Structure formats: structure tokens, C-alpha cells
Amino acid sequence: MNATASAALPVDVLLARAEEKRLAGDYRAGGELARTAADLAAATGDAAGEAAALRSLANQLMRLGRQEEAIAACRKAVVTLEALDDPVGLCEVLTLQAMPLIDLGMHDEALDVLATARDIAQRLGDRELLYWVHNRTGVVHGRMGEHELSTTYLMRALGMADGMNAEARFCILNNVSDNAVYEVPRLRGRGDLEAADQVLTGALGYVAEALRLAREARHPYREAISLDNHGMLLALAGDLDGAGRSVEESRLIAVRAGYRSLESAALQHQARIRMMRGHHTEAIEGLRLALERAHQAGEKPMAMEISQELSEAHERIGDFVAALAHYRDFHDLERELHNQVAAARARMAAHHFELDNVRLEAENARLEAELHRARSAELAADNVVWQRQATEDALTGLPNRRSADERLPKLVAAGGPVCVAVADVDRFKRVNDEYGHFIGDEVLRRIAAILLDRIGETDLVARFGGEEFLIALHGSGIEEARARCELLRASVAAYPWDTIEPGLTVTLSMGLTEVTGPASLADAMSQADQRLYQAKRNGRNRVQAD
């Protein structure tokens, strides 16, 4: 279908046809249809249609090696989806954007967009969105050489894949298999042969299922990738004949379909298999051809890897002059890649600046339209808000430190025994790092609710800041206060945290002391702090009262 005929079709029809081409592995035709759909949607004011078309376009451009264009399409879609207040679409595009960033070697940027996507997915409680975030995060860590961490994320995603569509299941099965190609040698290298065999056996099963799904979908790109991974796993299992057949089949598919990067990978892996057979001269010839194809495809990271392998291969046959030459080529490519990434960052920063201006103009227009109404509402609410903000912690709804500083002396002056405890969430930074700040905030809210639910009317619980809470128990001597704090500690530890996020556990450490009078309050608070540190040093998840 020519461009004129395509432009006459509605956006939804163009987009459907673009996705049909993508799912068949015809990324060039699919990309052209998606671009036409995006242009038409923009011209007709169809913002949602434009965002969907840009996402399809980015998904196809990255398969064609046009990574910067793919990122630009994603960023434009992000601006549109933010204006539409579509968090699901935004999460999907951010997760997709990570892939071309990975291919450009911009791993930190990829992890940043995935962290934002993860927070959205967790806030929405959307299992499918979270699956894709974990999947892509595993890929980033794998590309960074962090294969153990990659395995953690990929297996988490694999556990969430049941019931998802064939594309999602293929993707995770293939990614787990690809990571195993590197993880098995790593485990063998450190002497953990049993673990290596388990990973290899599992990966062979996963890649066989991925290959079945690819063939069932008649998708040549997926079939070529899974065949290549199957071949390398067979090689690790010692079946070099089967490995050679599988990788050659992958190469032929890549040549027929014009997947140049996949052809380079297949040639590289055929050479590795020859090296494993001890056929070093043939392996070197294959690596030279693979290097040529990698340069033609603009695949610098792959060219670097092949140059390094050529250096090692020449060293094995005693040709140290050639080995040194390829070693220098490797470092030259490494410098070129760094310069290329820096240049790409500069170009994308300029594009991002332009999009920020578009976003700012749209936001200013919206704000101007709402300004008159908002001013009157704000004036009516200001006094209430200011009063609440002055005394209340915004996240948990508990009294804040300022409020506690005002209320605690009054509680002590009222008479009767008073004990104070300073409580701190154990290893809270690890919760934020592993599960995201959205889950960390939810943990603090739940702890606040647990503490508030289990204290008396004359007691006080406040958030002191960060992950630290103050508990003041009125009318309780030190022994009774210890028992009550133990109950609070046990209630937090026993809470079903894994209903918020699988694998999540949370505990508190507390430092407890008795206030002997108004004049001793400052000393008591200092002593409670010291005992909290003792609780931490003594193993955490405990109440320290002496």
C-alpha cells in the first residue's frame, strides 16, 4: 500500500495495520504505517491516537536500529500522555523507552525511566505493567554485566507471566534464556557447578517454549533470536553439533529478513562454537566476517565484543601481533562508543528541551484557564491547610515533630508515669532501593496505622521524620511500657507485608526509657535515642530498655 492510500485511512485502521506488521516482524512496513498514523492523529487533534501511534513507531524503529528516533517518539508520547493524565499509557511508553536507551549504552537513563514506570505500576497495583518493568530492568542489568541481579529481576517477572499473552510470555522466556548464556559460565567459573547445571537445564526448557511460541506466531525475528539462544545453550551443554545447526538456522532467517544485527550475532556465535571445538583458524575467519557485519549494522558494542574475542583467538594460536592489533581496536571502539553516547545524550537533551517547552506552554494555558476558579478555592482553604501542615505529617497523618515537641511536655506535666520510645524502621533504605519509594511510603503509612490503632487515648504517637517515630505512653511504668512496646513491635513484624509486595518484610527497633519529670524530658529523649542504637547493634527487631 502506497503512502497516499495509507493517508486516506482512519487512524485506528492505520494503527491496527502497523501492529499487524510489527507482530509479523515486518518492522519497516509497520513503522511507515505507524508514522502515517501519528501524523494524521496530530493533524486531526486526536491526542490519544497520536500517543498510541508514536508508541508503535518507537517499538518498530528500535528493531531497525534507529534508537535515537525511537527515544524521540517515546518522549513525544510521554508529553501527550501526561497531558491526557493516562498513567497506564505513560507506564507502557516509559518501559518501552528503556529498550533503545539500553541499546545505545545509556544504562543509567534506562534505569531512571524504569524507576518512574515502576512507581506508576505499583501505585496502580497493575500486575502486567509491573511484569514489564521487572522484565526490562533485568535486561538492563544483564547488559551491564550484572547477570546475578539480572536473574533476580527476570525470575520475578517470569513468576508473573502466567495468563499473559504470547508476546509477553515469549519475551520473558527468551530474556531468561539469553541471560543464562552468560550466567552459566559465571557460575561454573566460581565453582558452583550444581547451580550452573540447574540454570542451564531450566534455560533449555524456557528457550524451547520461546521457540515454540515464535514459530506459532510465525514471527521470524523472535524465531531467529530464540534459535540463537538455543544454540548457545546447547553449546554450554556440550552438544556442539546441535548448537551449530541451531545458530545456522538463526543466521539464515536473519539474512532472509534483513535483520543485520541478528546476522552479526549468529556469525559471532558460530565462531565461538568453532573455538570450543578447537578450530581456532576457522573461528577467526568467522569472527572477521561477524565484525564486518557488525560495523555495517552500526553495532559498536557487538563490534567491541568481537574485537576482544579476535584478540583472544589470535593469542591462542600464538599470533601476538594480530592479538595486540585487535586489542587496540577494542579500545578504539570503546572510546568511539563513549563519544557516541555523549553525542547522543547531547542531541536528546536538546530534543528534551524542546519538548519541555511544549509541555510548559500547554501547562501554562491550562493553568491560566483554571486560575480564577483556583484562587477563590485556595483562599477559602488556605487557613485550614496552613494549620494542618504546621502540626501534621503529610504522609502518615500523624502529629509531626513540631506538634510532638509542643504536646509531649504537656503530657509529662499532667502527672503520672510517662515512658517515651523512639522507633526506627529496620533497613528502610533497602525497602526503597528494592521495591521503590512508592512502596516505602506505603510501609510508613501502614506502620503509622498499626501504632495509632494500639495506643491509648492519652498516649502520643508522632512521626519524627524519615523512618523514625516517637511513642509516649502515659500512665505506664517502665515494665508495662516495655510490654506494650513489645506488642507494637510484634504487631509490625507480624503484619502481612507480602500482600503489598511479594517478599516484603518489615520490622522495628525501639529505644525506651522513663521520664522522671518535666526537667528530665530532654535527657530522657537522648537516652531513648541511645537505646535505639543499642537495639540496632544487638540485631534489630527488638525493644531496648536498659
Secondary structure, 3 states (H helix, E strand, C coil): CCHHHHHCCCHHHHHHHHHHHHHCCCHHHHHHHHHHHHHHHHHCCCHHHHHHHHHHHHHHHHHHCCHHHHHHHHHHHHHHHHHHCCHHHHHHHHHHHHHHHHHCCCHHHHHHHHHHHHHHHHHHCCHHHHHHHHHHHHHHHHHCCCHHHHHHHHHHHHCCCCCCCHHHHHHHHHHHHHHHHHHHHHHHHCCCHHHHHHHHHHHHHHHHHHHHHHHHCCCHHHHHHHHHHHHHHHHHCCCHHHHHHHHHHHHHHHHHHCCHHHHHHHHHHHHHHHHHHCCHHHHHHHHHHHHHHHHHCCCHHHHHHHHHHHHHHHHHCCCHHHHHHHHHHHHHHHHHHHHHHHHHHHHHHHHHHHHHHHHHHHHHHHHHHHHHHHHHHHHHHHHHHHHHHHHECCCCCCECHHHHHHHHHHHHHCCCCEEEEEEEECCHHHHHHHHCHHHHHHHHHHHHHHHHHCCCCCCEEEEEECCEEEEEEECCCHHHHHHHHHHHHHHHHHCCHHHCCCCCCCCEEEEEEEECCHHHHHHHHHHHHHHHHHHHHCCCCCEECC
